[in-house]
Amino acid sequence: MQNFKHICVIGLGYIGLPTAATFAAHGVKVTGVDVNPHAVDMINQGKVHIVEPDLDALVRDVVARQKLSAQLTPVAADAYIVAVPTPFKENYEPDLKYIEAAAKAIAPHLSQGNLVILESTSPVGATEQMAAWLSEARPDLTFPQQAGEQADILIAHCPERVLPGKVLQELISNDRIVGGMTPRCSQASIDLYKVFVKGDCIETNARTAEMCKLTENSFRDVNIAFANELSIICDKLDINVWELIKLANRHPRVNILQPGPGVGGHCIAVDPWFIVSKTPEQARLIRTAREVNDAKPEWVIDQVKIKIAEFLQANSEKTIKDVTVACYGLAFKPDIDDLRESPALEITKKLAEQGLNILAIEPNVSELPKLFPTNVKLIGVEDKDSADIHLILVDHKQFKANYRIDSKYIVDTKGIF
């Protein structure tokens, strides 16, 4: 069993920082690396730059015990975990530039026996591509694609599969899929994760591990697309989609998900395109689901326009410039601050670009994104009464229970009201 005394985590975002802190909490020395100086400074002060339950206390503790530190560049370590973003380009082609940059940054520090794990959700073949970049930078070392089980450097893919809001619990309790480029690579990775993982570590190869994460998120995307399409059909037929789904789900083998304003986040809204990009002729259902979910925000905007027209008809003294729309939620899911690929954010931005006065109600952020339209004002949850139109985009806990909106001009994409 391999012993890891020092690991280096590249990327200190929503996955990298909790992972680094959890290793540190279990006695491993961890150096975290990020290109964002603000994030590095915050972490070294024992603070966090992201919202995740209990993460602030954990980071404060491991930094105080000198088990976790952060810096802008990698260092020599026993193992490296790469947890950087993998966005796509305008034509939905995967963009591996951050993985490439991470590989080139750690390459000078590698030595015989090191393990490099790619955790970033990636298209099939990305782990092999990372290994190729490392090999190109370090011709003095051997890698699995050249030397197989005898390689100097071990390479694996182990995708994260945690739920924002429950990351610290699920990092420990969830099963992990471990895809080494060779069985020895897989075993070394399992040895590392077993420092804290209580779930099973299931061995496979790198390509299957990559495809497994994409499959999990595409499964969710297809099922959400079904719910979103149902909501559009029900609106056309004057049927309450929330009641319909509740009734249909009483069938013992039916479990329809809840519709919403679209699909967001760094996984479900992105990962299916990685499959489509590799196999465009075969991934027809996956592509269609993505298109259904990507089109939902425009449908929501159309519903808002209908409510605005009704409001102006009832208030003939007012013009479109007098209309104020309250947008409830900007995050991509309830009770977090993560705005990545958020349909709520996209809808709010597009409504603002049409010249409307927008009140954004997002209790999990303290400021709006930079470059956001200036006619969007961030307000508190109780300051909604000056709005004419109310658009429910995220079912944050603050909007449920006893929250009341006294208006007939409500567009509710989450079935709260």
N, C-alpha and C positions, 0 to 999 in steps of 0.2 A: 504494500500500500504506500502510495506516494505521500510525502509530507510537505505541506505548503506552509511556510512560515511568513511569507510576504507576497501579497498579490497587488497588482496594479489594475485599477478599473478605469477604462477610458470612456468618458461620457458620464456626467453626473446629473442626469435628468431624472425623469419619473421612474426609470428602472435602475439606472446606474447607481444613484445615491442610496436608495433603500438597500440594494444588493451590497454595496460597499459597507454600509453601516451595519448590516446584519452579519457579514463576515467578521467585522471588527468586534462586534458584540460577543462573538464566539471565540475571541482570543487571537485572531489572525491580524497581523500588521497589514494595514491597507493604505496604499497611496492612491488617491483619486485624482483623475486628470480631467480638466475641462478647458475649452477654449474661451470660456466666459469668465473674465477676471472678477466680475461681481459675484458669481456663484462661488468661485474659489475663495474669495475673501470672506463671504458669509459663512461657508463651511468651516474655515479655519478659526472663526469666532464662535463656533459651536451653534451656528444658526442655519436655517434652511431657506432656500429661495423658491420652494414649491410647497403646495399644500397637500399633505397626506397625513391622516390621523396617526399620532404617536411618533412620527418621524422626527419632529423637532426635539423631543426628549431623548430619543435614541442617539441622534447625532451629537447633542450636547454632551451626553455621557461618554461616548467613545472618543470624541475629540479631547475631552478633559482627561481621559485615561491614556491619551497619546497613542491610541490604537488606529485612529483615522486622521489623515491629513490630506490636504488638497493642494494641487499646483497646476501650472499651465502646460507642463511637459512631462512625459513618462520618465520612469527610472528603472533600473535593473530590479527584477523581481523573479519569483519562482513561477508565477502564472499571470496571465493577462486576460482580462475579460473586456471585450469590446461591446459597448452598449450605446452606440451612436445612432442617430436617425438614418432612415433609408427612405427619402422622399421619392416622388416620381417627377419626371420632366413633363412638359406641356402635352406631349402625345402619350402620356401614361407609361412611358418607358421608365424602368427603375433607374434611379440615380445613385450609384455606389460611391460618389465622391467622398463622403464622410468615412466610409469604411476604408477606402484607399488611403485617405489622409491619416487615419488611425494606424493602419499597417505600416506606413512609411515612418510614422513617429516612433513606433515601438521597435522597429527592426534593428536600429543601432544598439539596442540594449539587450537583445536576445543572446542567450548562451545555451549550450548543450543541456537538454533535459527540460527546457522550458515548455510550458503548455500555453497555447493561445486559443481562447474560446470566443467565438462570435455569437453574441446573444441578440444582436440586432435582427429584427424581422427582415428577411431578405428573400429575393428571388432564388429559385433553384439554381445552384451553381455558384452562389456568392462566396461560400466558404472556400471552395476550390480556387476561386479568383483571389481571395485574400491570401491564400497560401502561395499563389503564384507571385503576388506582389512582394510578399515577405522573402521568397526565394530569390527574386530578382535583386532585392536590396542586400541580401546576405548570401552571396554565392559560396561563402566559406562554410555554411551550414547545410545540412541535408533536411529535406521536408518529406512528408508522407507521399506526395505525388511522385517523388523520385526514389525514395529508399524504403517505402512501405513501413513495416514494423520496426525497422532499424533506424528510422529517421532521428536526427538530433532534436528536432522541434516537433512537438505534438500539436495537432490542430483538430478542433471539433466545433460543431454547431449545437448550441443548446438554447432554443428559443424561450423567451419569457412567456408566461401565460397567467399573468396576475390581473386582478380587477382593481382599477383605481378606486381608492377609498378603503381597500382591504389588502393593500400590497404587502405590508409587513407580516400579516397572518398567512397569506397565500404563498409568499416566498418559501415559508417553512413547511406548510402543510400540503401544498399541491405536488402531484407527481411531476417529474421532469423528464422530458424526452432528450436523450443525450446521443448526438450523432457524430461519432468520431470518423475521421478519414481512414482510420484503421481501428481494429479492436483495442489495441494498446492505447490509442488516443481516447477512445470512449472510456476505458477503465480509469485512466488518469483523471478524466473530467468527473467521473462518478466519485472518485476519492475526494476531489475538491468540494463538490456540492454536498457530499455527505457530512461536511463540517457542520451544516445546519439543517439540511433538508430532511424532514421526517417522512415525506411522501416517498413513493418508489422512484428510483432513477432507472428509466427503461432504455436499454441500449438499442441503437439502430445505426444506420450510416448517415453521413452528413446531408445527402440529398433528401432522404426520407424525412429527416428532422426538419429541414427547411420547408418541405412540402406539407408536413404535418401542421405547422403553425398557420400556413396560408389556407389550408383546408378548414381548420377550426374557425377562422374568421370569415371565410367564404360561406361556410354553412350558416353562420349567424346572419350574414348579409343577405343571403337568399331568403331566409325566413323572415327577416325584417321587411324585405321587398314585398313579400306576399301580404304582410300586414299593411304596409303603406299603400299598396295597390287596392286592397280591400277598402281602406278609408276613403279613397278617391271614388271608388265605385259606389260606396254607401252614400256619399254626399250627393252623387248624381241621382240616386234612387230614393233619397230622403229617408234613410235608415240610420239609426244611431249605431255607429261602428263599435263603440265600447260595449253596448248591450249585446250586440251581435256576437262579438268575440267571447264575451263572458258565457253566453248561451252555448256557442259551439264548443267551447272548452270543457263543457260538462260531459262531452263524449269521452269515454275512457282512453281513446287513442288519438285525441286531438289536443294539441297544445300550441295555439296560435299566439305569437308574440304581440306586443303592443305597438301600434303605429306611432309615428312622431313626425317632426318637421324634416326629417332626412336622416342621414347617418354620419356621425363624426368620429373624431378620435384619430390617433395615429396608426390604428390597426385595421378596423373593419372597413373604413372608408378608403383605405390604400391597398391593403394586401391582395384583394381579389384581382386587382390590375396586374400584379406580378405573375399570376397564373395566366391571365389573358395574354400578356406580352410574350410569354414563352410558347403558348399553344393557342393562337387566336382562332384557328379553324375549329378546334375541339371545345373550347370553353364558352359555348353559346349561352347556356343558362346563367353562368356566372357573370358574363358580360351584361346580359339583359337585366339581372338583378341590380348590378351597379348602376345601370342607366335609369332604372326605376327610382332608386334611392337618390341618385344625383339630381333627378328632375323634381323631387318633392318640394325643395325650397321654393321653386318658381310657382308651384301650385299654391303653396301657403301665401306667397305674396299676392297672388290673384284673389285669394279669399279676403285678405286685408283690403284690397282695392274695392271689393264688393261692399264690405262694411263701411268704408269711407264714403262710398256713393250713397249708401243708405243714410249715413249721418248727415251728409250735406243736403240731402233731400228733405230731411226733417229739420234742418237748421239753415234755411235759405239765406240768412244774412251772412253766413260764413263762406269762405273760399278754401280751396285746398291748402293755401299757405297758413290758414288758421288751425289746421288739424294737427293734433298731438297724438302720437302713437306710443304707448308704453309697451316695451318688449321685455317680457319676463324670462330672464335667463340668457346667458351668452355662452356658457360652457357646453361641452358636447354631451354631458350626461349629468345626472343630479348630484349635488352636494360635493363638487370638486371645483378647482379653479382652472382646469385644463381647457384651453380654447382651441387646441389643434384640430384642424379640419372640421370645426363646429358648424353645423347647418344653422344653428341659432345666430351665431356671429355673422355668417354670410347673409342671412335674411335681414338682420338689423342693419347691416352696412348698405345693402341694396335699397332698403326703404329710405335710409338717410340720403342716399345719392339721388333720390327722386324729389328731394326738397322738403320732405316732411320733417316736422319737429319730433325728435325721438327722445324718449326717456328710457334709458337702459337700467333695468333692475337686476343686478347680479351680485348677490350677497357674498360671493366667494372671492371677489377681486376688489382692490382698492383704487384701481385706475384703469382707464380704457386703453386698448392697444395703441401704440404709436401709429401715426398716419391714419387713424380712424377719422371719419367725417366730423367736422367741428359742430355740426348741428345735432350731435348725440350727447346727451347729458347723463352721467351716471348718478342715480338717485337711490335712496334707501327704500326698503320694502314697504314702508308706511307712507311714502310720499307720492303715491300713485294717483291721487284724486284729481289732479289737474289734467289727466289724459282723457282724450275722447274715445280712442280705440284701444282695446287691451288685447295684446297678442301673447298667448302662453306658449313658450317655446321649450322650457325645461321644467320638469316637475321637482324643483328643489323643495326640501322639507319646509322652508319658510313660506311656500305658496300653498301648502296643503293644510289639512286640519281646519283651523278656525279662520283662515284667511278669507276675506270677503271682497268682492268687486261689485259695486253697485252700478251696473251698466248693462245695457242690452247689446252693446257693440263689442262683443268678445269673440275672438278667434282662438279656440282652444285646441292646440295640436296634441295635447297630452291627456285629455279627458278628465281634467281636474274639476272643472266647473260645469 
